[in-house]
Protein backbone atom coordinates (compact mmCIF):
# COMPACT_ATOMS: atom_id res chain seq x y z
CA UNK A 1 0.00 0.00 0.00
CA UNK A 2 1.42 3.39 -0.98
CA UNK A 3 2.10 6.12 1.56
CA UNK A 4 -0.62 8.31 -0.02
CA UNK A 5 -3.25 5.56 0.36
CA UNK A 6 -2.26 4.99 3.98
CA UNK A 7 -2.53 8.72 4.67
CA UNK A 8 -5.99 8.90 3.07
CA UNK A 9 -7.22 5.96 5.17
CA UNK A 10 -5.95 7.62 8.35
CA UNK A 11 -7.69 10.89 7.46
CA UNK A 12 -11.00 9.13 6.70
CA UNK A 13 -10.80 7.12 9.93
CA UNK A 14 -10.21 10.35 11.84
CA UNK A 15 -13.23 12.00 10.22
CA UNK A 16 -15.48 9.04 11.05
CA UNK A 17 -14.20 9.00 14.63
CA UNK A 18 -14.74 12.75 15.02
CA UNK A 19 -18.24 12.50 13.54
CA UNK A 20 -19.17 9.69 15.94
CA UNK A 21 -17.75 11.60 18.91
CA UNK A 22 -19.74 14.68 17.94
CA UNK A 23 -22.95 12.67 17.50
CA UNK A 24 -22.49 11.29 21.01
CA UNK A 25 -22.52 14.78 22.53
CA UNK A 26 -25.75 16.10 24.01
CA UNK A 27 -26.91 19.16 22.05
CA UNK A 28 -29.17 21.90 23.39
CA UNK A 29 -30.26 24.55 20.91
CA UNK A 30 -32.69 27.20 22.03
CA UNK A 31 -32.83 30.95 21.84
CA UNK A 32 -35.50 33.52 22.54
CA UNK A 33 -35.78 37.17 23.43
CA UNK A 34 -36.55 38.32 26.96
CA UNK A 35 -40.15 39.29 27.61
CA UNK A 36 -41.07 42.69 29.03
CA UNK A 37 -41.95 40.98 32.33
CA UNK A 38 -38.51 39.38 32.48
CA UNK A 39 -36.84 42.73 31.80
CA UNK A 40 -38.82 44.27 34.67
CA UNK A 41 -37.55 41.53 37.02
CA UNK A 42 -33.96 42.07 35.95
CA UNK A 43 -34.07 45.85 36.25
CA UNK A 44 -35.41 45.67 39.81
CA UNK A 45 -33.21 42.82 41.00
CA UNK A 46 -30.11 44.46 39.52
CA UNK A 47 -30.65 47.05 42.26
CA UNK A 48 -32.01 44.81 45.03
CA UNK A 49 -29.95 41.63 44.54
CA UNK A 50 -27.16 42.52 42.09
CA UNK A 51 -25.12 39.35 42.69
CA UNK A 52 -28.04 37.16 41.64
CA UNK A 53 -28.38 39.07 38.37
CA UNK A 54 -24.61 38.97 37.85
CA UNK A 55 -24.58 35.20 38.26
CA UNK A 56 -27.55 34.78 35.94
CA UNK A 57 -25.88 36.89 33.24
CA UNK A 58 -22.92 34.47 33.32
CA UNK A 59 -25.16 31.40 33.06
CA UNK A 60 -26.25 29.23 30.14
CA UNK A 61 -29.81 30.19 31.05
CA UNK A 62 -29.04 33.81 30.25
CA UNK A 63 -27.32 32.94 26.96
CA UNK A 64 -30.35 30.89 25.89
CA UNK A 65 -32.92 33.48 26.95
CA UNK A 66 -34.23 31.60 30.00
CA UNK A 67 -35.18 34.33 32.47
CA UNK A 68 -36.47 34.71 36.03
CA UNK A 69 -40.08 34.35 34.85
CA UNK A 70 -39.56 30.92 33.28
CA UNK A 71 -38.37 29.45 36.57
CA UNK A 72 -40.08 31.50 39.29
CA UNK A 73 -43.57 32.12 37.86
CA UNK A 74 -46.31 29.91 39.30
CA UNK A 75 -49.91 29.07 38.35
CA UNK A 76 -52.31 31.25 40.33
CA UNK A 77 -53.73 28.22 42.16
CA UNK A 78 -50.34 26.77 43.19
CA UNK A 79 -49.75 26.39 46.93
CA UNK A 80 -46.81 28.80 46.90
CA UNK A 81 -48.12 31.25 44.26
CA UNK A 82 -48.00 34.81 45.59
CA UNK A 83 -47.52 38.44 44.60
CA UNK A 84 -45.15 39.35 47.43
CA UNK A 85 -42.69 40.80 44.94
CA UNK A 86 -43.56 44.49 44.24
CA UNK A 87 -42.89 44.06 40.53
CA UNK A 88 -45.83 41.69 40.04
CA UNK A 89 -48.42 43.17 42.41
CA UNK A 90 -51.70 43.82 40.65
CA UNK A 91 -50.72 41.82 37.55
CA UNK A 92 -51.76 38.35 36.44
CA UNK A 93 -48.28 37.03 37.30
CA UNK A 94 -47.70 34.95 40.44
CA UNK A 95 -44.22 34.02 41.61
CA UNK A 96 -42.39 32.06 44.28
CA UNK A 97 -38.77 31.99 45.46
CA UNK A 98 -39.09 28.19 45.40
CA UNK A 99 -38.15 26.31 42.24
CA UNK A 100 -38.90 22.60 42.45
CA UNK A 101 -37.61 19.86 40.12
CA UNK A 102 -41.01 19.93 38.39
CA UNK A 103 -40.03 23.32 36.95
CA UNK A 104 -36.55 22.14 35.94
CA UNK A 105 -38.06 19.04 34.31
CA UNK A 106 -39.87 21.17 31.73
CA UNK A 107 -36.52 21.50 29.96
CA UNK A 108 -34.44 18.80 31.68
CA UNK A 109 -36.90 15.89 31.69
CA UNK A 110 -34.33 13.09 31.35
CA UNK A 111 -32.16 14.49 34.14
CA UNK A 112 -35.20 14.84 36.42
CA UNK A 113 -36.29 11.25 35.73
CA UNK A 114 -32.83 9.89 36.48
CA UNK A 115 -32.61 11.93 39.68
CA UNK A 116 -35.98 10.56 40.86
CA UNK A 117 -34.52 7.04 40.69
CA UNK A 118 -31.42 7.89 42.74
CA UNK A 119 -30.38 7.80 46.37
CA UNK A 120 -30.30 11.60 46.34
CA UNK A 121 -34.06 11.64 45.77
CA UNK A 122 -34.62 9.59 48.94
CA UNK A 123 -32.44 11.77 51.18
CA UNK A 124 -35.22 13.51 53.15
CA UNK A 125 -37.83 10.77 52.84
CA UNK A 126 -35.46 8.34 54.57
CA UNK A 127 -35.13 10.65 57.58
CA UNK A 128 -38.88 11.03 57.96
CA UNK A 129 -39.63 7.32 57.80
CA UNK A 130 -36.93 6.07 60.18
CA UNK A 131 -37.77 6.30 63.89
CA UNK A 132 -34.13 5.86 64.85
CA UNK A 133 -33.07 8.98 62.96
CA UNK A 134 -35.94 10.99 64.43
CA UNK A 135 -34.93 9.98 67.96
CA UNK A 136 -31.29 10.74 67.22
CA UNK A 137 -32.15 14.27 66.10
CA UNK A 138 -34.84 15.37 68.51
CA UNK A 139 -34.37 13.23 71.62
CA UNK A 140 -30.63 12.64 71.90
CA UNK A 141 -29.06 15.57 70.05
CA UNK A 142 -31.91 17.99 70.77
CA UNK A 143 -32.26 16.76 74.37
CA UNK A 144 -36.04 17.23 74.05
CA UNK A 145 -35.53 20.98 74.61
CA UNK A 146 -38.86 22.79 74.09
CA UNK A 147 -37.30 25.57 71.98
CA UNK A 148 -34.20 24.05 70.47
CA UNK A 149 -35.06 20.40 69.93
CA UNK A 150 -35.27 21.03 66.19
CA UNK A 151 -31.82 22.60 65.96
CA UNK A 152 -29.95 19.38 65.07
CA UNK A 153 -32.23 19.00 62.07
CA UNK A 154 -32.06 22.67 61.08
CA UNK A 155 -28.28 23.06 61.46
CA UNK A 156 -27.20 19.57 60.49
CA UNK A 157 -29.44 17.04 58.79
CA UNK A 158 -31.60 19.33 56.68
CA UNK A 159 -28.64 21.17 55.18
CA UNK A 160 -27.81 17.99 53.28
CA UNK A 161 -30.91 15.80 53.45
CA UNK A 162 -33.33 18.68 52.93
CA UNK A 163 -36.54 19.74 54.64
CA UNK A 164 -40.26 19.56 54.04
CA UNK A 165 -40.87 23.21 53.16
CA UNK A 166 -43.76 24.88 54.96
CA UNK A 167 -45.41 28.21 54.05
CA UNK A 168 -46.60 31.05 56.27
CA UNK A 169 -49.85 32.99 55.89
CA UNK A 170 -48.29 35.10 53.10
CA UNK A 171 -47.20 31.98 51.20
CA UNK A 172 -43.57 32.66 51.99
CA UNK A 173 -41.43 29.66 53.03
CA UNK A 174 -40.89 29.59 56.79
CA UNK A 175 -37.36 30.28 58.08
CA UNK A 176 -37.36 26.95 59.94
CA UNK A 177 -37.68 25.01 56.70
CA UNK A 178 -36.04 27.19 54.04
CA UNK A 179 -33.55 28.11 52.67
CA UNK A 180 -31.53 24.94 52.85
CA UNK A 181 -29.06 23.13 50.65
CA UNK A 182 -30.63 19.71 51.09
CA UNK A 183 -30.82 17.51 48.03
CA UNK A 184 -33.96 15.70 49.18
CA UNK A 185 -36.02 18.83 49.88
CA UNK A 186 -39.78 18.33 49.63
CA UNK A 187 -41.66 21.29 48.09
CA UNK A 188 -45.24 22.46 48.70
CA UNK A 189 -46.23 20.96 45.34
CA UNK A 190 -45.03 17.55 46.54
CA UNK A 191 -41.97 17.50 44.31
CA UNK A 192 -38.73 16.15 45.77
CA UNK A 193 -35.18 17.28 45.06
CA UNK A 194 -32.97 20.33 44.80
CA UNK A 195 -31.03 20.73 41.57
CA UNK A 196 -29.23 23.82 42.89
CA UNK A 197 -27.31 21.75 45.45
CA UNK A 198 -24.72 20.58 42.92
CA UNK A 199 -24.82 23.45 40.40
CA UNK A 200 -25.80 26.38 42.57
CA UNK A 201 -28.17 29.17 41.65
CA UNK A 202 -28.13 31.39 39.70
CA UNK A 203 -25.25 30.34 37.49
CA UNK A 204 -26.01 26.59 37.43
CA UNK A 205 -22.46 25.81 36.33
CA UNK A 206 -21.68 22.36 34.97
CA UNK A 207 -18.03 23.00 35.86
CA UNK A 208 -18.98 23.59 39.50
CA UNK A 209 -20.90 20.31 39.68
CA UNK A 210 -17.97 18.34 38.27
CA UNK A 211 -15.54 19.39 40.99
CA UNK A 212 -15.25 17.34 44.22
CA UNK A 213 -16.02 20.47 46.25
CA UNK A 214 -19.67 20.20 45.18
CA UNK A 215 -19.91 16.75 46.78
CA UNK A 216 -17.73 17.60 49.78
CA UNK A 217 -20.29 19.87 51.43
CA UNK A 218 -22.36 16.77 52.32
CA UNK A 219 -20.27 13.67 51.76
CA UNK A 220 -17.93 14.33 54.67
CA UNK A 221 -17.53 13.63 58.39
CA UNK A 222 -17.32 10.47 60.50
CA UNK A 223 -20.55 8.89 59.26
CA UNK A 224 -19.77 9.26 55.55
CA UNK A 225 -16.13 10.39 55.05
CA UNK A 226 -16.20 10.20 51.25
CA UNK A 227 -14.34 13.43 50.55
CA UNK A 228 -11.68 12.58 53.13
CA UNK A 229 -11.16 9.22 51.42
CA UNK A 230 -10.97 10.88 48.00
CA UNK A 231 -8.52 13.59 49.08
CA UNK A 232 -6.30 10.97 50.73
CA UNK A 233 -6.26 8.83 47.58
CA UNK A 234 -4.01 9.15 44.54
CA UNK A 235 -6.98 10.57 42.64
CA UNK A 236 -7.25 13.31 45.25
CA UNK A 237 -3.50 13.85 45.24
CA UNK A 238 -3.54 14.52 41.51
CA UNK A 239 -6.63 16.73 41.77
CA UNK A 240 -5.15 18.87 44.55
CA UNK A 241 -1.86 19.21 42.68
CA UNK A 242 -3.17 20.27 39.29
CA UNK A 243 -6.98 20.28 39.33
CA UNK A 244 -7.10 24.04 38.83
CA UNK A 245 -5.57 23.55 35.38
CA UNK A 246 -8.19 21.08 34.11
CA UNK A 247 -11.12 21.72 31.78
CA UNK A 248 -14.52 21.35 33.48
CA UNK A 249 -16.94 23.01 31.06
CA UNK A 250 -16.99 20.52 28.18
CA UNK A 251 -20.52 19.59 27.00
CA UNK A 252 -22.32 16.61 28.58
CA UNK A 253 -21.04 13.28 27.21
CA UNK A 254 -17.91 15.03 25.91
CA UNK A 255 -15.98 15.49 29.18
CA UNK A 256 -13.24 12.95 28.57
CA UNK A 257 -9.74 12.06 29.83
CA UNK A 258 -7.51 14.82 28.56
CA UNK A 259 -9.83 17.41 30.05
CA UNK A 260 -8.59 15.99 33.36
CA UNK A 261 -5.73 13.73 34.41
CA UNK A 262 -7.47 12.01 37.29
CA UNK A 263 -11.15 11.34 38.02
CA UNK A 264 -13.32 13.43 40.30
CA UNK A 265 -16.48 12.12 42.01
CA UNK A 266 -18.59 13.12 38.99
CA UNK A 267 -16.28 11.33 36.54
CA UNK A 268 -17.11 7.90 37.95
CA UNK A 269 -20.60 8.40 39.36
CA UNK A 270 -22.27 10.56 36.70
CA UNK A 271 -20.29 11.64 33.67
CA UNK A 272 -20.36 10.24 30.16
CA UNK A 273 -17.07 8.60 29.12
CA UNK A 274 -16.68 6.87 25.76
CA UNK A 275 -19.90 4.90 25.19
CA UNK A 276 -21.03 5.41 28.79
CA UNK A 277 -23.79 8.04 28.89
CA UNK A 278 -24.13 10.82 31.44
CA UNK A 279 -26.60 10.12 34.25
CA UNK A 280 -28.15 12.04 37.15
CA UNK A 281 -28.83 8.79 38.98
CA UNK A 282 -25.80 8.69 41.29
CA UNK A 283 -26.81 5.21 42.50
CA UNK A 284 -26.83 3.63 39.05
CA UNK A 285 -23.16 2.69 38.94
CA UNK A 286 -22.77 1.61 42.57
CA UNK A 287 -22.03 -2.06 43.20
CA UNK A 288 -21.62 -2.14 46.99
CA UNK A 289 -23.92 -1.14 49.82
CA UNK A 290 -21.46 0.58 52.16
CA UNK A 291 -23.79 1.74 54.96
CA UNK A 292 -23.82 -1.48 57.03
CA UNK A 293 -21.11 -2.99 59.23
CA UNK A 294 -20.38 -5.49 56.47
CA UNK A 295 -20.52 -4.17 52.90
CA UNK A 296 -22.45 -6.39 50.51
CA UNK A 297 -23.24 -6.20 46.78
CA UNK A 298 -26.48 -4.43 45.99
C-alpha positions, -999 to +999 in steps of 0.1 A: +000+000+000+014+034-010+021+061+016-006+083+000-033+056+004-023+050+040-025+087+047-060+089+031-072+060+052-059+076+084-077+109+075-110+091+067-108+071+099-102+103+118-132+120+102-155+090+111-142+090+146-147+128+150-182+125+135-192+097+159-178+116+189-197+147+179-230+127+175-225+113+210-225+148+225-258+161+240-269+192+221-292+219+234-303+246+209-327+272+220-328+309+218-355+335+225-358+372+234-366+383+270-402+393+276-411+427+290-419+410+323-385+394+325-368+427+318-388+443+347-376+415+370-340+421+359-341+458+363-354+457+398-332+428+410-301+445+395-307+471+423-320+448+450-300+416+445-272+425+421-251+393+427-280+372+416-284+391+384-246+390+378-246+352+383-276+348+359-259+369+332-229+345+333-252+314+331-262+292+301-298+302+310-290+338+302-273+329+270-303+309+259-329+335+269-342+316+300-352+343+325-365+347+360-401+344+348-396+309+333-384+294+366-401+315+393-436+321+379-463+299+393-499+291+384-523+313+403-537+282+422-503+268+432-498+264+469-468+288+469-481+313+443-480+348+456-475+384+446-451+393+474-427+408+449-436+445+442-429+441+405-458+417+400-484+432+424-517+438+407-507+418+376-518+383+364-483+370+373-477+350+404-442+340+416-424+321+443-388+320+455-391+282+454-381+263+422-389+226+425-376+199+401-410+199+384-400+233+369-366+221+359-381+190+343-399+212+317-365+215+300-344+188+317-369+159+317-343+131+313-322+145+341-352+148+364-363+113+357-328+099+365-326+119+397-360+106+409-345+070+407-314+079+427-304+078+464-303+116+463-341+116+458-346+096+489-324+118+512-352+135+531-378+108+528-355+083+546-351+106+576-389+110+580-396+073+578-369+061+602-378+063+639-341+059+649-331+090+630-359+110+644-349+100+680-313+107+672-322+143+661-348+154+685-344+132+716-306+126+719-291+156+701-319+180+708-323+168+744-360+172+741-355+210+746-389+228+741-373+256+720-342+240+705-351+204+699-353+210+662-318+226+660-300+194+651-322+190+621-321+227+611-283+231+615-272+196+605-294+170+588-316+193+567-286+212+552-278+180+533-309+158+535-333+187+529-365+197+546-403+196+540-409+232+532-438+249+550-454+282+540-466+310+563-499+330+559-483+351+531-472+320+512-436+327+520-414+297+530-409+296+568-374+303+581-374+270+599-377+250+567-360+272+540-336+281+527-315+249+529-291+231+506-306+197+511-308+175+480-340+157+492-360+188+499-398+183+496-417+213+481-452+225+487-462+210+453-450+175+465-420+175+443-387+162+458-352+173+451-330+203+448-310+207+416-292+238+429-273+217+455-247+206+429-248+235+404-258+264+426-282+292+416-281+314+397-252+303+375-260+266+374-225+258+363-217+224+350-180+230+359-190+236+395-209+203+397-180+183+383-155+194+410-152+173+442-160+205+462-197+202+452-199+168+468-177+176+498-203+199+514-224+168+523-203+137+518-179+143+547-175+136+584-173+105+605-205+089+593-198+093+555-161+104+550-162+102+513-143+134+505-117+126+531-112+092+514-110+109+480-085+136+491-063+110+507-063+088+476-040+091+445-070+106+426-073+133+453-035+138+452-035+145+415-066+167+418-051+189+445-019+192+427-032+203+393-070+203+393-071+240+388-056+235+354-082+211+341-111+217+318-145+214+335-169+230+311-170+205+282-205+196+270-223+166+286-210+133+272-179+150+259-160+155+292-132+130+286-097+121+298-075+148+286-098+174+301-086+160+334-057+137+344-075+120+373-111+113+380-133+134+403-165+121+420-186+131+390-163+113+365-171+079+379-206+084+394-223+106+367-203+116+337-204+102+302-171+086+291-167+069+258-199+049+252-210+054+288-238+080+289-241+108+314-266+101+343-281+120+371-288+088+390-258+087+413-268+052+425-268+036+390-232+027+389-228+016+426-220-021+432-216-021+470-239-011+498-215+006+522-238+017+550-238-015+570-211-030+592-204-055+565-205-042+529-225-064+505-232-062+468-265-044+460 
